């Protein structure tokens, strides 16, 4: 395949930066090429703020969870002071992964291989039998860290220590989401799903409702495709907001009533109770805001044709303490699962189709305005990545 630089010089991306009713979709190889995927990791995932999880996963000092970004094993923890930290989970001795999954580490991270130990700031504090090693000074050794920031309960990290703070970049969405009070909602641990598709396909699927009345017919009738509203933040540098007016107040994908299962979030306006709202914080998390809950999809690419989606839920404490909560939440998950399976089949089908030598670039319907927005965002990051490569 041509290099990304050659692709840019050929003008192949130009038609994807037009007005959305004139734009083409991205070239198929952007979704299928291993080389292009590696370029994206460098241009996007090592440069942008990435959502890694939620503070509800680490409520107490010493709590941790792990996640892999590209090939980097990371550990997200809360230190003794309560600060959230994101550290490399790779021992500085011989590369053993320090921990996997979730757990609690009290005051130290201890390598299971040779016993090197690190405090919760990442500093090496113990290295057995290293006294004879010439020039060894444990005070000079620490686990690499990423810059971390918590926004509305969500944990973000950036490989760039000098990255601009995230909260200011998301200020424009505050008026849209304020009444959902998502930073005050109770966190429920996420379920994980694997999609045999490029990460961008899953994000595109999440931000447009053109498919809602077709793929999800019967489930999504309360928020039909033709009720999708124009983007409220059409040129935002980090956010894509999609809103759909519902057919009735407090609508939900919950047959047979298609109404919210739980009490309505108390601060919502009448207008907000007639909408569903999705907020993509690029590149890898999508929030879904409904009358009685918020939930999210956190995307972690694991290859050019595979992505993991963690789906977590947020409810008010008053809802979670209801006697019937567990039974109703079980029903919520059961009725949500077919929608996820439909999305999984569709995304894997797109991935398979884009691998074809006969695959073509498509045109967009008016409901796919957010897809064009996403393409423009991506292309600008590709351009910046190429410029940084050329100057290094």
C-alpha positions in Angstrom: 0.0 0.0 0.0 1.0 3.6 -0.4 2.4 5.3 2.7 0.2 7.7 4.6 2.3 10.6 3.4 1.8 9.5 -0.2 -1.9 9.2 0.4 -2.0 12.8 1.7 0.1 14.1 -1.3 -2.3 12.3 -3.7 -5.3 14.3 -2.3 -7.2 11.1 -1.4 -8.5 12.5 1.9 -9.7 15.8 0.4 -13.2 14.6 -0.5 -13.7 13.5 3.1 -13.2 17.0 4.4 -16.0 18.6 2.4 -19.4 19.6 3.8 -21.1 16.4 5.0 -23.7 16.3 2.2 -20.9 16.4 -0.3 -18.3 14.3 1.5 -17.0 10.8 0.8 -16.3 8.3 3.6 -12.7 7.5 4.4 -10.7 5.1 2.1 -11.3 1.4 3.0 -7.7 0.8 3.9 -8.0 3.3 6.8 -10.0 0.5 8.4 -8.2 -2.6 7.3 -4.4 -1.9 6.9 -2.1 -3.0 9.7 0.3 -0.3 8.6 -2.3 2.4 8.8 -3.4 1.1 12.2 0.1 1.5 13.5 0.2 5.0 12.2 -3.0 5.8 14.0 -1.6 4.5 17.3 1.2 7.0 16.9 -0.8 9.9 15.5 -3.8 9.6 17.8 -3.6 7.2 20.8 -0.1 8.4 21.8 -1.1 12.1 21.4 -4.7 12.5 22.6 -6.5 12.3 25.9 -7.8 8.7 26.2 -10.5 7.5 28.5 -9.3 4.6 30.6 -12.2 4.0 33.0 -14.2 5.4 35.8 -13.2 6.4 39.4 -15.9 4.0 40.6 -13.5 1.2 39.6 -10.9 2.4 42.2 -12.9 3.9 45.1 -10.2 3.4 47.8 -6.5 4.0 48.1 -4.6 0.9 46.8 -7.4 -0.1 44.4 -6.3 -0.6 40.8 -7.4 -1.9 37.4 -5.2 -2.5 34.3 -5.7 -1.7 30.7 -3.6 -2.2 27.6 -3.3 0.7 25.1 -1.6 -0.3 21.9 1.1 -2.6 23.3 1.4 -0.7 26.6 0.3 -2.5 29.8 -0.9 0.3 32.2 -2.1 0.2 35.7 -4.6 2.8 36.9 -4.7 3.2 40.7 -5.5 5.5 43.6 -2.6 6.3 45.8 -2.5 6.9 49.6 -3.5 10.5 49.2 -6.5 9.6 47.0 -4.9 10.9 43.8 -5.6 8.9 40.6 -2.4 7.8 38.9 -1.7 6.0 35.6 1.6 4.1 35.5 3.3 1.6 33.3 2.5 -1.9 34.6 5.9 -3.2 33.3 8.6 -3.9 35.8 11.8 -1.9 35.2 13.9 -5.0 35.9 13.2 -7.5 33.1 9.8 -6.5 31.8 7.4 -8.6 33.8 3.9 -7.3 33.9 3.3 -6.3 37.5 -0.5 -6.9 37.6 -3.4 -7.8 35.5 -7.2 -7.3 35.9 -8.4 -5.6 39.1 -7.3 -5.7 42.7 -6.0 -4.0 45.7 -2.3 -3.5 46.4 -2.2 -1.8 49.8 1.0 0.3 49.8 3.2 -1.5 47.2 3.1 -2.9 43.7 5.3 -6.0 43.9 6.6 -7.8 40.8 5.6 -11.5 41.0 8.8 -12.5 39.2 11.7 -11.3 41.2 10.1 -9.2 43.9 11.0 -5.7 42.9 8.5 -3.4 44.6 7.2 0.1 43.8 5.2 2.6 45.9 1.9 3.9 44.6 3.7 6.8 43.0 5.7 4.4 40.9 9.1 4.9 42.7 11.2 1.7 43.2 11.5 1.0 46.9 12.7 -2.6 47.0 15.0 -4.6 44.8 16.3 -7.8 46.4 19.9 -8.8 46.1 20.9 -5.9 43.9 23.6 -4.7 46.3 26.5 -6.2 44.2 25.3 -4.6 41.0 27.7 -1.8 40.0 26.1 1.6 39.7 22.7 0.5 40.7 20.7 3.1 42.6 17.0 2.4 43.2 16.3 6.1 43.8 16.8 6.7 40.1 14.3 4.1 39.0 10.6 4.6 38.7 7.7 3.4 36.6 6.9 5.7 33.7 3.6 7.6 34.2 1.0 9.2 32.0 -0.6 12.5 32.7 -4.0 11.8 34.3 -7.1 13.9 34.7 -10.6 13.1 36.1 -13.6 14.6 34.3 -17.1 14.0 35.6 -15.9 10.8 37.2 -14.1 9.5 34.1 -10.4 8.8 34.1 -8.4 10.2 31.2 -4.7 9.9 30.5 -2.3 11.4 28.0 1.2 10.2 27.1 2.2 13.9 26.7 3.1 15.3 30.1 2.6 18.9 28.7 -0.8 18.2 27.2 -3.4 20.9 27.6 -5.8 20.2 30.4 -8.8 18.3 29.3 -11.7 19.9 31.2 -11.3 23.3 29.4 -11.5 21.5 26.1 -14.9 19.9 27.1 -16.5 23.1 28.4 -18.8 23.5 25.4 -20.7 20.3 26.4 -21.4 21.4 29.9 -24.8 23.1 29.1 -25.9 20.0 27.3 -25.1 17.5 30.0 -25.3 19.6 33.2 -28.8 18.4 34.3 -27.8 14.7 34.1 -25.2 15.3 37.0 -23.2 12.4 35.8 -20.4 13.1 38.2 -22.8 12.4 41.1 -24.1 9.1 39.7 -23.4 5.7 41.2 -21.0 3.6 39.1 -21.8 0.0 38.2 -18.9 -2.1 36.9 -18.9 -2.5 33.2 -19.4 -5.5 30.9 -16.9 -6.2 28.1 -17.7 -7.0 24.5 -15.3 -7.8 21.6 -16.1 -6.5 18.1 -14.4 -7.9 15.0 -14.1 -4.5 13.5 -11.9 -1.5 13.4 -12.4 0.9 16.3 -13.5 3.7 14.0 -16.4 1.6 12.7 -17.7 1.2 16.2 -17.4 4.9 16.9 -19.1 5.8 13.7 -21.9 3.4 14.5 -22.4 5.1 17.9 -22.6 8.7 16.7 -25.1 8.4 13.8 -28.7 7.4 14.0 -29.2 6.7 10.3 -29.1 3.0 11.1 -31.4 3.2 14.1 -34.7 2.6 12.4 -33.3 -0.1 10.1 -30.8 -2.2 12.1 -32.7 -1.7 15.4 -36.2 -1.7 14.1 -38.6 -2.6 16.9 -36.1 -1.5 19.6 -35.3 2.0 18.5 -38.7 3.0 17.3 -39.1 5.4 20.2 -36.0 7.3 18.9 -36.4 7.0 15.1 -33.8 8.0 12.6 -35.9 10.8 11.1 -36.0 12.5 14.6 -32.2 13.0 14.7 -31.4 16.7 15.3 -28.6 18.8 13.7 -25.3 18.6 15.6 -25.2 21.2 18.4 -21.4 21.4 18.2 -20.7 20.7 14.5 -17.1 21.9 14.4 -15.9 21.0 17.9 -12.3 19.8 18.2 -12.9 17.0 20.6 -16.6 16.5 21.0 -19.4 15.0 18.8 -22.9 15.4 20.2 -25.8 13.5 18.6 -29.4 14.1 19.8 -32.6 12.4 18.8 -36.1 13.5 19.8 -38.1 10.7 21.2 -41.7 9.8 20.3 -42.8 10.1 23.9 -41.4 11.4 27.3 -38.9 9.2 29.1 -38.5 6.8 26.2 -36.1 3.8 26.6 -35.2 0.7 24.6 -37.2 -1.5 27.1 -40.0 -3.5 25.5 -42.9 -3.8 25.9 -43.5 -0.3 27.4 -40.4 1.5 25.9 -40.3 3.7 28.9 -37.6 4.3 31.5 -37.5 1.5 34.0 -36.2 3.7 36.9 -37.1 7.1 38.4 -36.3 10.0 36.1 -33.1 11.9 36.9 -34.4 14.7 39.1 -33.0 17.8 37.4 -34.0 17.1 33.8 -36.1 19.6 31.9 -39.3 18.6 30.1 -37.4 19.1 26.8 -34.5 16.8 28.0 -37.0 14.1 28.9 -38.1 14.1 25.2 -34.5 13.5 23.9 -31.8 10.9 23.9 -28.3 12.3 23.8 -24.9 10.7 22.8 -21.6 12.5 23.5 -18.5 11.2 21.9 -15.3 12.4 23.6 -12.8 11.6 20.9 -11.1 9.3 20.3 -12.5 6.5 22.4 -15.5 7.0 24.7 -19.2 7.5 24.0 -21.6 8.6 26.6 -25.3 7.8 26.3 -27.7 10.0 28.3 -31.3 8.9 28.9 -34.1 10.0 31.3 -33.2 7.6 34.1 -29.5 6.8 33.6 -26.2 7.5 31.8 -24.1 4.7 30.3 -20.9 4.6 28.3 -19.0 2.7 25.7 -15.2 2.8 26.2 -13.3 1.6 23.1 -9.9 -0.1 23.3 -8.5 -1.1 19.9 -6.5 -4.4 20.0 -5.7 -4.5 16.3 -6.8 -3.1 12.9 -9.8 -5.4 12.9 -10.7 -5.8 16.5 -11.8 -3.6 19.4 -13.0 -4.1 23.0 -16.0 -2.1 24.2 -16.5 -1.8 28.0 -20.1 -0.8 28.7 -20.8 0.7 32.1 -23.9 2.2 33.7 -24.5 5.2 36.0 -27.5 5.7 38.2 -28.4 8.0 41.2 -27.8 6.5 44.6 -31.5 6.7 45.3 -32.1 4.4 42.3 -29.4 1.9 43.2 -30.8 1.5 46.8 -34.3 0.7 45.5 -35.5 -2.7 46.6 -36.3 -3.7 43.1 -33.1 -2.3 41.6 -31.2 -5.6 41.0 -34.2 -7.2 39.3 -34.9 -4.2 37.1 -31.3 -3.7 36.2 -31.0 -7.3 35.2 -33.9 -6.7 32.8 -32.2 -3.5 31.6 -29.1 -5.6 30.6 -31.3 -8.3 29.0 -33.1 -5.8 26.7 -29.9 -3.9 25.9 -28.0 -7.0 24.8 -29.8 -7.6 21.5 -29.0 -4.0 20.4 -25.3 -4.6 21.2 -25.5 -7.9 19.2 -27.1 -6.2 16.3 -24.4 -3.6 16.4 -21.7 -6.2 16.6 -23.0 -8.1 13.6 -23.2 -4.9 11.6 -19.8 -3.6 12.5 -18.1 -7.0 11.7 -20.0 -7.0 8.4 -18.7 -3.6 7.5 -15.2 -4.7 8.4 -15.5 -7.7 6.2 -16.9 -5.7 3.4 -14.1 -3.1 3.6 -11.5 -5.8 3.1 -12.9 -6.5 -0.3 -10.9 -5.4 -3.4 -14.3 -4.1 -4.7 -15.0 -2.0 -1.7 -15.7 1.7 -2.5 -15.9 4.9 -0.7 -19.5 5.9 0.1 -21.6 9.0 0.4 -23.4 10.1 3.6 -27.1 10.6 4.4 -28.1 13.7 6.4 -28.3 11.7 9.6 -24.6 10.8 9.2 -23.4 14.4 9.7 -21.5 13.2 12.8 -19.6 10.7 10.7 -18.3 13.5 8.5 -17.3 15.4 11.6 -15.4 12.4 12.9 -13.6 12.0 9.5 -12.5 15.6 9.6 -11.2 15.2 13.1 -9.3 12.1 12.1 -7.8 13.6 9.0 -6.5 16.6 11.0 -4.8 14.2 13.4 -3.3 12.3 10.6 -1.9 15.5 9.1 -0.5 16.6 12.5 1.1 13.1 12.9 2.8 13.3 9.5 4.1 16.8 10.3 5.6 15.7 13.6 7.2 12.7 11.9 8.7 14.9 9.3 10.2 17.3 11.8 11.6 14.6 14.1 
